[in-house]
Every structure is written in C-alpha cells, then in structure tokens.
C-alpha cells in the first residue's frame, strides 16, 4: 500500500539522529550521506518512516522521512516530543590511550553525561595523535543511542601544563590520584555545587612533577578510586559513574 503524505511508518526499532540544522515544525532537515545510507541500507527505512531528530538546542522532534533521490534523504519535523532541558556541566580531561580504548571512553563518557571531552598530553601519554572528528562521531552515536538531547563538545588535545595554566577559577578539578587521597564518595559529598571536571591519567600514571603541579592548583580536589590499580580507561569511567551517582550529572 502506498504511503500517503503525512503518514508515519513505525520502524522496527527506535531511530534517533543528531542534526546540525535548526529544527522547526514543517521545515525539512537535510540528512547527511552517512545518515541517509544508514536509514536506507541498515534500517531499511522508506518514505514515511518515523524518526526522531535532535540538535542540542531545539529539543527532540518526531519527524517523517523523505527519500529525495537514490542517495539523498530529509526529515520533516512534525512535533516536538521533548523540550531542550538544562545539561550538566562536567568535563572529562583524560590522557588518550590506544584507539579502541579511547573510542570506548568517548562513547561511555557521553552516556554518563559529560559535557566536554578534553584529551590531555602528559609525559607518559603513549598516543601522539588524537582524531577529534572520530571522537565526535563516537560521541554523536552514543548520544543517539542513550536518549541524550545534546552531544558533548570534543576539544583538541592540550598539554597538561597548558591546561593547568588556563584552568577556570570557578571549576573544581577532581583529580584521580593514585598517590593517596580521600575516597571519591567522601570528597564529592563535601564538594559545593558548581562546574566540575574529572582528570584521569595515562597508562603508568602522572609523573611526580605533574602530580605536584596538579595538586598545587587551588581548584584541585584529589580523590581515590579504591585500593586497586585501574587501567586508564577504567579509571576515567569509574570516576564518571561515581560522580553521576552522587551529583546526578
């Protein structure tokens, strides 16, 4: 049976897409080639399929898919399903590790409510290059799958000392310190509300000079994640999970 204009065909699974353009009722939003390919060849979508779109500014919208050519696709917003709410303000500053682990951190940090992903370069960082576009792609995919209404900002790598020198005066730096610190649970309960960031180190940890510089920062809040030595990617995500549980980021 032909699909009439305005009809919505429910897909087999929930389809959410992040778009850059403004979203307004009745104004078609052009989808990029990757999204069009995903809809056509992975989801087997057709004209009239119902999708949800969001852009981090205008909330989430129910839209109807239009297939304009062999490759092109657009989504026309019909109605808003969720308004844009206030987002948490939590950065993750992390030393990048090998590709698969860094991609995993970007995905899971997005699910855990991070507002910015900030790679840092330390003396023991073993990864010399970070693909920021790939990090953003992983964050977008995780936001689509986790029902987030926004996507964390993805910053270019910055040397640790440069990051410390430009640290905002109003943002707490929660330092995952292997050298001895109060349990994170206790430290967070005593921390006043406000912007925060979690700092986790590279494989092998921070060297003594770096650790001293971090602790010298007035905004530094050293915390312990327990008695065991955690992998770099595990430590970052464990800290985020504790923060979310206590502070609701």
Phi and psi in degrees as a GROMACS rama.xvg file:
@    title "Ramachandran Plot"
@    xaxis  label "Phi"
@    yaxis  label "Psi"
@TYPE xy
-68.1703  147.821  UNK-2
-89.9627  122.431  UNK-3
-78.5836  152.554  UNK-4
-57.9666  129.629  UNK-5
95.5349  -16.5566  UNK-6
-70.3674  148.354  UNK-7
-115.23  126.952  UNK-8
-101.569  118.673  UNK-9
-73.9036  126.543  UNK-10
-74.1895  169.732  UNK-11
-65.7507  -29.3466  UNK-12
-135.539  165.827  UNK-13
-70.3503  128.308  UNK-14
-114.428  117.375  UNK-15
-121.287  136.897  UNK-16
-131.704  134.942  UNK-17
-87.8268  132.876  UNK-18
-127.291  155.726  UNK-19
-88.1081  -30.0327  UNK-20
-72.6665  157.955  UNK-21
-59.8499  151.569  UNK-22
-118.381  125.266  UNK-23
-145.644  146.577  UNK-24
-54.9697  128.767  UNK-25
83.8672  -5.32756  UNK-26
-101.466  111.614  UNK-27
-59.91  142.421  UNK-28
-112.421  118.82  UNK-29
-73.1966  130.593  UNK-30
-92.8883  150.28  UNK-31
-77.7605  172.854  UNK-32
-62.0116  -38.6537  UNK-33
-64.5641  -41.3549  UNK-34
-66.9603  -41.1554  UNK-35
-62.3106  -41.71  UNK-36
-64.3788  -43.3553  UNK-37
-59.567  -45.5448  UNK-38
-66.7937  -42.5497  UNK-39
-73.8955  -46.2049  UNK-40
-104.75  -20.4457  UNK-41
-98.743  -51.762  UNK-42
-86.0509  -10.3239  UNK-43
54.6234  39.556  UNK-44
-74.2852  159.217  UNK-45
-137.523  173.193  UNK-46
-55.4995  132.676  UNK-47
95.9736  -5.27915  UNK-48
-65.7724  137.998  UNK-49
-82.7815  130.133  UNK-50
-132.359  165.506  UNK-51
-116.966  136.559  UNK-52
-127.43  152.281  UNK-53
-152.568  156.945  UNK-54
-135.103  6.82025  UNK-55
83.6884  0.620789  UNK-56
-130.73  -38.6861  UNK-57
-108.356  16.3185  UNK-58
78.5295  -167.124  UNK-59
-106.297  139.398  UNK-60
-128.33  143.045  UNK-61
-85.1174  130.361  UNK-62
-136.291  161.951  UNK-63
-113.373  134.612  UNK-64
-81.4438  137.81  UNK-65
-124.114  132.999  UNK-66
-104.701  105.267  UNK-67
-86.7315  -19.5246  UNK-68
-157.601  -168.69  UNK-69
-63.7366  -28.5353  UNK-70
-120.322  -27.3178  UNK-71
-77.6016  156.81  UNK-72
-154.976  152.623  UNK-73
-144.166  158.678  UNK-74
-126.617  126.528  UNK-75
-100.753  114.156  UNK-76
-62.5494  135.819  UNK-77
-105.378  -48.6743  UNK-78
-157.265  152.785  UNK-79
-79.4595  131.607  UNK-80
-100.283  -24.9898  UNK-81
-147.968  131.486  UNK-82
-75.3923  157.908  UNK-83
-71.5079  123.692  UNK-84
-105.013  175.889  UNK-85
-69.465  137.899  UNK-86
-97.9882  157.456  UNK-87
-67.9907  162.782  UNK-88
-124.864  74.3387  UNK-89
-129.766  120.9  UNK-90
-93.2664  151.394  UNK-91
-115.848  113.77  UNK-92
-102.101  115.109  UNK-93
-139.619  145.114  UNK-94
-80.1133  120.3  UNK-95
-64.6251  146.07  UNK-96
-119.102  -163.531  UNK-97
-58.7479  159.505  UNK-98
-50.3328  -54.0921  UNK-99
-61.6737  -40.5093  UNK-100
-68.6349  -39.4373  UNK-101
-65.643  -39.1117  UNK-102
-65.3389  -39.2436  UNK-103
-62.7171  -42.2009  UNK-104
-61.4439  -45.0273  UNK-105
-60.6968  -42.8341  UNK-106
-65.6688  -50.9185  UNK-107
-72.7929  -32.9577  UNK-108
-63.9149  -36.2003  UNK-109
-63.5259  -45.3558  UNK-110
-60.9529  -31.3817  UNK-111
-89.8997  10.8928  UNK-112
91.0394  14.2434  UNK-113
-65.5554  140.352  UNK-114
-94.711  -23.4164  UNK-115
-144.451  139.189  UNK-116
-105.748  121.641  UNK-117
-127.843  96.329  UNK-118
-67.659  141.251  UNK-119
-125.804  147.827  UNK-120
-106.896  119.898  UNK-121
-113.36  176.739  UNK-122
-66.1445  -25.6963  UNK-123
-105.481  7.86289  UNK-124
-65.5153  128.621  UNK-125
-97.2525  -12.7917  UNK-126
-98.4023  120.34  UNK-127
-88.8022  -20.9738  UNK-128
-131.836  144.354  UNK-129
-125.693  126.815  UNK-130
-85.885  96.1447  UNK-131
-65.6223  -36.4828  UNK-132
-62.8987  -39.7556  UNK-133
-68.4142  -37.9896  UNK-134
-61.8248  -42.2147  UNK-135
-65.0776  -39.8014  UNK-136
-61.5105  -40.6206  UNK-137
-65.3446  -39.323  UNK-138
-65.9909  -40.5811  UNK-139
-62.7809  -46.0533  UNK-140
-60.9203  -41.7241  UNK-141
-67.5941  -37.6093  UNK-142
-64.6689  -41.3264  UNK-143
-61.5218  -39.5015  UNK-144
-82.8131  -21.5303  UNK-145
-102.313  6.28103  UNK-146
70.8276  17.1304  UNK-147
-66.6281  151.805  UNK-148
-100.084  0.264567  UNK-149
-144.295  174.389  UNK-150
-124.685  133.553  UNK-151
-63.0029  145.909  UNK-152
-68.1515  142.988  UNK-153
-117.759  113.973  UNK-154
-95.1229  157.746  UNK-155
-72.2561  153.445  UNK-156
-59.0579  146.908  UNK-157
-137.92  137.223  UNK-158
-59.9227  143.946  UNK-159
-53.824  -48.3822  UNK-160
-64.716  -35.1026  UNK-161
-66.8774  -38.9182  UNK-162
-62.7241  -45.5821  UNK-163
-63.6075  -38.255  UNK-164
-66.8763  -24.2105  UNK-165
-110.552  20.1855  UNK-166
-68.1434  132.882  UNK-167
-63.0541  139.246  UNK-168
-68.9444  -21.9937  UNK-169
-100.799  8.90426  UNK-170
-114.795  121.139  UNK-171
-68.7964  139.645  UNK-172
-110.509  103.268  UNK-173
-83.9184  106.174  UNK-174
-96.4309  114.588  UNK-175
-76.016  96.531  UNK-176
-104.67  116.822  UNK-177
-77.8198  -10.313  UNK-178
-90.6414  9.67832  UNK-179
112.162  117.602  UNK-180
-165.514  165.329  UNK-181
-63.52  153.024  UNK-182
-56.0642  142.619  UNK-183
-57.9717  -38.1162  UNK-184
-57.3267  -47.0357  UNK-185
-66.6244  -42.4442  UNK-186
-63.608  -40.0746  UNK-187
-70.0158  -35.5053  UNK-188
-64.1227  -29.0484  UNK-189
-90.5271  -7.14381  UNK-190
-83.0885  127.257  UNK-191
-63.9321  154.623  UNK-192
-61.2747  152.609  UNK-193
147.056  177.645  UNK-194
-59.484  145.289  UNK-195
-147.258  164.347  UNK-196
-144.531  149.801  UNK-197
-108.542  132.244  UNK-198
-115.23  118.613  UNK-199
-122.851  148.355  UNK-200
-95.2286  -175.296  UNK-201
-85.7163  177.474  UNK-202
-62.0291  125.323  UNK-203
96.7268  -9.64565  UNK-204
76.7678  177.68  UNK-205
-75.8308  149.441  UNK-206
-81.0557  166.395  UNK-207
-56.6753  -39.2527  UNK-208
-66.515  -41.694  UNK-209
-64.0162  -44.8981  UNK-210
-60.2317  -40.7416  UNK-211
-65.0398  -39.5663  UNK-212
-66.6425  -39.0688  UNK-213
-64.5387  -47.1554  UNK-214
-66.8553  -24.1945  UNK-215
-75.4639  -15.8582  UNK-216
-67.8589  127.664  UNK-217
-58.1944  -28.2997  UNK-218
-85.8423  0.686297  UNK-219
-72.5652  133.266  UNK-220
-123.867  94.0597  UNK-221
-67.8454  138.716  UNK-222
-139.123  156.399  UNK-223
-110.959  142.729  UNK-224
-102.639  13.327  UNK-225
117.721  178.349  UNK-226
-78.3799  -15.0996  UNK-227
-91.1446  152.745  UNK-228
-83.9171  120.277  UNK-229
-100.819  148.589  UNK-230
-60.1352  155.944  UNK-231
-58.2477  -44.9007  UNK-232
-69.7554  -36.2779  UNK-233
-63.8242  -43  UNK-234
-61.3305  -43.7983  UNK-235
-61.3111  -45.1062  UNK-236
-75.2232  -34.0041  UNK-237
-62.9703  -43.0292  UNK-238
-63.6045  -40.7969  UNK-239
-64.478  -40.5334  UNK-240
-64.2883  -41.6276  UNK-241
-64.5782  -43.8672  UNK-242
-60.0256  -45.9386  UNK-243
-62.8578  -39.5317  UNK-244
-65.7321  -35.2532  UNK-245
-89.7947  -41.5483  UNK-246
-107.084  -10.5482  UNK-247
67.3849  40.5948  UNK-248
